Amino acid sequence: MEVGLAGTLLVYAFAARIPVLVVMCLALSGNWGTHYDAVPARYQDVAFWNKFFAVAVLPQMCLWISYTVVIGSLLGEVASAMFGHRAVRAS
């Protein structure tokens, strides 16, 4: 079964974003004072889970994963067109 570039990028995106989501959860709940828990002023008095969903889950799991797959696929197509497609097969 061949996964292809988009599948590989999707796996990579989840592998990269899930740890960030965990760190953001810890930072938001512990008020670390880092960029992981910096939120816009409108979220200062919002309940933890609502804040976590709005500033961590939605951006990390929707925005950044789709960005990774779309931009990575576009750049992969550009690279393939420029340098030619060479299939790499596992022995």
Backbone torsions as a table, in degrees:
resi	resn	phi	psi	omega
1	MET	NA	123.3	179.7
2	GLU	-98.4	127.2	-175.9
3	VAL	-83.0	-43.1	-178.4
4	GLY	87.0	173.0	-175.4
5	LEU	-64.5	-48.1	-177.5
6	ALA	-61.6	-40.0	177.5
7	GLY	-65.0	-41.9	177.6
8	THR	-64.4	-42.0	177.9
9	LEU	-65.0	-36.1	178.4
10	LEU	-65.5	-44.8	177.2
11	VAL	-62.4	-45.2	178.0
12	TYR	-60.1	-43.3	-177.8
13	ALA	-61.1	-45.3	177.6
14	PHE	-65.2	-41.3	179.5
15	ALA	-64.1	-31.0	179.8
16	ALA	-83.7	-33.2	-172.5
17	ARG	-90.3	-29.6	-179.8
18	ILE	-62.6	-44.6	176.1
19	PRO	-61.7	-36.0	177.3
20	VAL	-63.8	-40.8	178.4
21	LEU	-62.5	-40.8	177.8
22	VAL	-63.9	-45.7	179.3
23	VAL	-63.4	-40.3	178.1
24	MET	-63.8	-38.6	177.4
25	CYS	-61.8	-47.3	178.9
26	LEU	-63.9	-42.7	-178.7
27	ALA	-66.1	-42.8	179.5
28	LEU	-66.4	-39.5	-178.8
29	SER	-75.2	-27.0	-178.3
30	GLY	-101.0	0.8	-178.6
31	ASN	49.4	58.6	-176.2
32	TRP	-68.6	-27.4	-177.6
33	GLY	80.5	26.8	178.6
34	THR	-110.2	-178.3	177.7
35	HIS	-68.3	-17.6	178.6
36	TYR	-71.0	-23.9	178.6
37	ASP	-119.5	15.3	174.8
38	ALA	-77.7	120.9	-178.2
39	VAL	-125.2	153.7	175.3
40	PRO	-59.6	156.2	-176.7
41	ALA	-56.6	-33.2	-177.9
42	ARG	-67.0	-14.1	179.3
43	TYR	-102.3	3.5	-176.4
44	GLN	-61.1	-41.2	-176.0
45	ASP	-104.8	21.1	-179.5
46	VAL	-91.1	147.5	178.5
47	ALA	-57.6	149.2	-174.1
48	PHE	-51.7	-53.7	-173.9
49	TRP	-66.4	-35.3	175.6
50	ASN	-66.2	-42.5	178.2
51	LYS	-64.4	-46.1	-179.9
52	PHE	-58.9	-44.1	179.9
53	PHE	-64.5	-44.1	-175.3
54	ALA	-72.3	-39.1	-173.9
55	VAL	-104.2	-8.9	-179.5
56	ALA	-122.0	-59.3	-173.8
57	VAL	-63.6	-53.2	-177.9
58	LEU	-59.4	-51.3	179.9
59	PRO	-65.3	-45.6	-175.3
60	GLN	-70.0	-43.6	-172.3
61	MET	-92.0	-15.7	178.2
62	CYS	-111.2	-62.9	-175.1
63	LEU	-61.4	-56.9	-172.4
64	TRP	-72.3	-31.4	177.5
65	ILE	-69.9	-45.3	178.5
66	SER	-65.8	-38.8	176.8
67	TYR	-58.7	-45.6	-179.4
68	THR	-60.8	-46.0	-177.3
69	VAL	-69.3	-45.6	-176.6
70	VAL	-67.9	-52.5	-178.2
71	ILE	-66.4	-41.5	177.9
72	GLY	-61.8	-40.5	178.1
73	SER	-66.2	-43.5	177.8
74	LEU	-61.4	-47.1	179.7
75	LEU	-67.6	-32.6	175.0
76	GLY	-64.8	-39.5	176.7
77	GLU	-66.1	-40.5	177.2
78	VAL	-62.0	-46.4	179.8
79	ALA	-63.2	-40.5	178.7
80	SER	-64.0	-40.1	179.0
81	ALA	-68.5	-36.9	-177.7
82	MET	-75.3	-42.1	-171.8
83	PHE	-109.3	-1.8	-179.5
84	GLY	83.9	148.0	-179.5
85	HIS	-89.1	122.1	175.1
86	ARG	-121.3	112.1	-179.7
87	ALA	-71.5	133.6	176.8
88	VAL	-105.5	120.7	-178.0
89	ARG	-113.8	140.3	176.8
90	ALA	-75.5	138.7	-179.8
91	SER	-83.2	NA	NA
